[in-house]
């Protein structure tokens, strides 16, 4: 495989409804059954109009036979019952199909996300991913489940009535639609740029929600620095902006909406007066005239209801486009066949990398890490240390150059196999809202309770866990909020130990460890080093003085390399960092 990755973007301009139909293909039989049931139900509901026409004509003709009225009223009742039963069956079919479609879409997303580079995933706020996968997909349920049968019935009803009116008297059929062109025209005016307006409303709402979350999460800082008024003003402005957007949008649409509904529901204005003239002229019989009036009442109401789906369709279109944006993101290109990895030497050869197309954060980085050694990456904040570590872990693909593990280019190693080779512990490791036992077990799902507790003991967190009321069954809360920073990191180290991967990367893993536990963690890391390749990123230089080799990273390049003593003598940057570190330790000691 080539050592150079060419980043590509797919065309995301596909029609959202074509994309949705593609997702629905495996379940289209249920959708078709829903449409058929709804359509037959509509035809049954027509019995009501025919029965009403017959009854009214019977009254005008002076029919005294009660059985005549009873028969036609029974027709109407049967039609209503059949329509209700068939419509319920149609809704049942559409809901079943919709739930399967939404499940399928979520599965596609969950299959897609692990194939993306970590960089692409991190470019999407976690709240936005949750909104798309959970709220957005769930929000499509009602529009899809109800749109399919209701759209069918609302479309077939006026079409059937119109055809029947044309058969009765084509003049009256055309009169029944006389006000439709104006109604449709105003409807088009109302829905012009509707998709863009709806997307704007979504953006305004998301901006408001973000301001709400920021305001609530920052209350402690706001009160500490007495910034209540300023922070509330920012929150208030976002709320007002959201409300103003909706107000302006509704103001633009209000008049068109009213005119559209008025014209679409006013066809009797043409049917009755013109029908009377034709009736008086003798070319229209009474029964046809009465039938036209009754059927005209049911002609345009479904068309008005069709317009009510505009908002639902815009919502579905926006959600599908957002999901398709994720589905179109380029995947990490790796081999699919497992390879033999003889050792776990790590090599970076002339690696350059950029998070965005504008600026490289690494420039021609080359380094060798011997199998079974412990090496450290040190340097100023933003120098590229964590980027190098994440490239080694395979979280990103390099732009130029190559990263090798055991002599194999990472792109030649399947992602699943690569992830099995590496345990990554960062300074802000994520803990799930689950028990401590299960959080550690994430490192190896097949591990027994005894193995989990042994990993906890080796990482120095068994003691504090046993002091908790629920012990290992303590639920840590979302992101581990019920634990201190040091406790969270020790659990993360235990998880890495349990995984027992041959390569271990510790990215500032001791950042929150208090001095009392630093020796415990150092012993755990030393034990973890045995027979493994370990890469440590540390701002506490005293924790990596025994490293086999230390790489000093500065401005995206390797500025120096060597042991602790060698760098003190040869690297002014490392020497300055060491002096600063020692000075801080002396201040803390005093």
Secondary structure, DSSP 8 states (H G I E B T S, - for coil): --S----------S-HHHHHHHHHGGGHHHHHHHHHHHHHHHHHHHHHHHHHHHHHHHHHHT---HHHHHHHHHHHHHHHHHHHHHHHHHHHHHHHHHHHHHHHHHHHHHHHHTTB-HHHHHTS-HHHHHIIIIIIHHHHHHHHHHHHHHHHHHHHHHHHHHHHHHHH-HHHHHHHTTTHHHHHHHHHHHHTTHHHHHHHHHHHHHHHHHHHHHHHHTHHHHHHTT-HHHHHHHHHHHHHHHHHHHHHHHHHHHHHHHHHHHHHT-THHHHHHHHHHHHHTTSS-HHHHHHHHHHHHTTSHHHHHHHTTHHHHHHHHHHHHHHHHHHTS-B----SS--------EEEEEEEE-SSSS--SEEEEEEEE-TT-EEEEE-STTSSHHHHHHHHTTSS--SEEEEEETTEEGGGS-HHHHHHHEEEEETT----SSBHHHHHHTT-TT--HHHHHHHHHHTT-HHHHHHSTTGGG-B--GGGTTS-HHHHHHHHHHHHHHHT-SEEEEESTTTT--HHHHHHHHHHHHHHHTTSEEEEE-S-GGGGTT-SEEEEEETTEEEEEE-HHHHHHH-HHHHHHHHHHHHHHHHHH-
